[in-house]
Amino acid sequence: MKNASDLHKKIQNFRQKAGITQGELAEKVGLSRGAVISIEQGKRKIAVEELLKFCEVFNCTYGVFLVSDQKERPVLESKRKSVRELYDAYKDKYQGKTPPYPQNDNPLDDYLRQVNPYYYPSTNNEIRYEQ
């Protein structure tokens, strides 16, 4: 698994953010302190059952540990930025004016059509999805 190399760092970060020691985490998870140290150093692999116990302690899903932060966040932030830029361009163009109907000149609608081919705005400002 590609993300396994970062798993030990994520567990260590979660523990530090929770403000608990390695010994306290070991007790809550049911491992020895040495096992937790080895996990945080990346020297010991984690069993699925142990990962689920870590999730219980940190009150999160296992997906939080398995998703790669470096790859997902820039993509999400760039998409968020793109939508925001499109919205701002639309708002600046039509602020204080009535938008044209049908909204053929709406960059946000153009973007949403690219992302979801079933998206089509209706003339009464209700979003509908063609099937």
C-alpha positions as CSV (number, residue, x, y, z in Angstrom):
1,M,0.0,0.0,0.0
2,K,1.5,3.3,-1.1
3,N,0.1,5.3,1.9
4,A,1.5,2.9,4.5
5,S,4.7,4.8,4.7
6,D,2.8,7.9,5.9
7,L,0.6,5.9,8.3
8,H,3.2,6.0,11.2
9,K,3.5,9.8,10.8
10,K,-0.3,10.3,10.9
11,I,-0.6,8.2,14.0
12,Q,2.1,10.2,15.7
13,N,0.5,13.5,14.6
14,F,-2.9,12.4,15.9
15,R,-1.4,11.4,19.2
16,Q,0.5,14.7,19.6
17,K,-2.6,16.7,18.7
18,A,-4.6,14.7,21.2
19,G,-2.0,15.6,23.8
20,I,-1.4,12.0,25.0
21,T,1.8,10.2,25.6
22,Q,2.9,7.0,23.8
23,G,2.2,5.1,27.0
24,E,-1.3,6.4,27.3
25,L,-2.0,5.6,23.6
26,A,-0.6,2.1,24.1
27,E,-2.9,1.5,27.0
28,K,-6.0,2.8,25.2
29,V,-5.2,0.7,22.1
30,G,-4.1,-2.4,24.0
31,L,-0.5,-2.5,22.9
32,S,2.8,-2.1,24.7
33,R,4.5,1.2,24.7
34,G,7.3,-0.3,22.7
35,A,4.9,-1.4,20.0
36,V,3.5,2.2,19.7
37,I,7.0,3.6,19.5
38,S,7.9,1.1,16.8
39,I,4.7,2.0,14.9
40,E,5.4,5.7,15.1
41,Q,8.9,5.1,13.9
42,G,7.7,3.1,11.0
43,K,9.5,-0.1,12.1
44,R,6.3,-2.1,12.8
45,K,3.4,-2.8,10.5
46,I,-0.1,-2.3,11.8
47,A,-2.8,-5.0,11.7
48,V,-6.3,-4.0,10.6
49,E,-7.7,-4.6,14.1
50,E,-5.0,-2.3,15.6
51,L,-5.8,0.4,13.0
52,L,-9.5,0.2,14.0
53,K,-8.5,0.6,17.7
54,F,-6.5,3.7,16.8
55,C,-9.6,5.0,15.0
56,E,-11.7,4.5,18.1
57,V,-9.1,6.3,20.2
58,F,-8.9,9.3,17.8
59,N,-12.6,9.2,17.0
60,C,-12.1,9.0,13.2
61,T,-12.6,6.6,10.4
62,Y,-9.8,4.4,9.0
63,G,-10.0,6.4,5.7
64,V,-8.4,9.4,7.5
65,F,-5.3,7.3,7.9
66,L,-5.3,5.8,4.4
67,V,-5.9,8.9,2.3
68,S,-2.8,10.6,1.1
69,D,-2.9,14.2,2.2
70,Q,-0.3,15.5,-0.2
71,K,-2.2,14.4,-3.3
72,E,-5.7,15.0,-2.3
73,R,-5.5,18.5,-0.7
74,P,-4.0,20.4,-3.6
75,V,-6.6,19.0,-6.0
76,L,-9.4,19.9,-3.7
77,E,-8.1,23.3,-3.0
78,S,-7.5,24.0,-6.7
79,K,-11.0,23.0,-7.5
80,R,-12.4,25.0,-4.7
81,K,-10.4,28.0,-6.0
82,S,-11.7,27.4,-9.5
83,V,-15.3,27.4,-8.4
84,R,-14.7,30.4,-6.3
85,E,-13.1,32.3,-9.2
86,L,-16.0,31.4,-11.5
87,Y,-18.5,32.5,-8.9
88,D,-16.7,35.8,-8.3
89,A,-16.5,36.5,-12.1
90,Y,-20.2,35.8,-12.4
91,K,-21.0,38.0,-9.4
92,D,-18.9,40.9,-10.6
93,K,-20.4,40.8,-14.0
94,Y,-24.0,40.6,-12.9
95,Q,-24.0,42.4,-9.5
96,G,-27.0,44.6,-9.3
97,K,-28.3,43.4,-12.7
98,T,-30.7,40.7,-13.6
99,P,-28.9,37.8,-15.1
100,P,-29.8,36.9,-18.7
101,Y,-32.3,34.1,-19.3
102,P,-31.4,31.5,-20.3
103,Q,-28.1,31.8,-18.6
104,N,-25.9,31.0,-21.5
105,D,-23.2,33.4,-20.3
106,N,-22.6,31.9,-16.9
107,P,-19.1,30.5,-16.3
108,L,-20.2,28.6,-13.2
109,D,-22.8,26.7,-15.2
110,D,-20.2,26.0,-17.9
111,Y,-17.9,24.5,-15.2
112,L,-20.7,22.5,-13.6
113,R,-21.6,21.1,-17.0
114,Q,-18.0,20.0,-17.5
115,V,-17.9,18.3,-14.1
116,N,-21.3,16.7,-14.3
117,P,-22.7,16.1,-17.8
118,Y,-26.2,15.8,-16.4
119,Y,-26.3,19.3,-15.0
120,Y,-28.5,21.8,-16.8
121,P,-30.0,24.9,-15.1
122,S,-33.6,25.6,-15.9
123,T,-35.0,29.0,-16.7
124,N,-36.7,29.4,-13.3
125,N,-33.4,29.1,-11.4
126,E,-34.1,25.5,-10.3
127,I,-31.3,23.1,-10.9
128,R,-32.4,19.9,-12.7
129,Y,-30.5,16.9,-13.8
130,E,-31.2,15.3,-17.2
131,Q,-31.1,11.5,-17.3
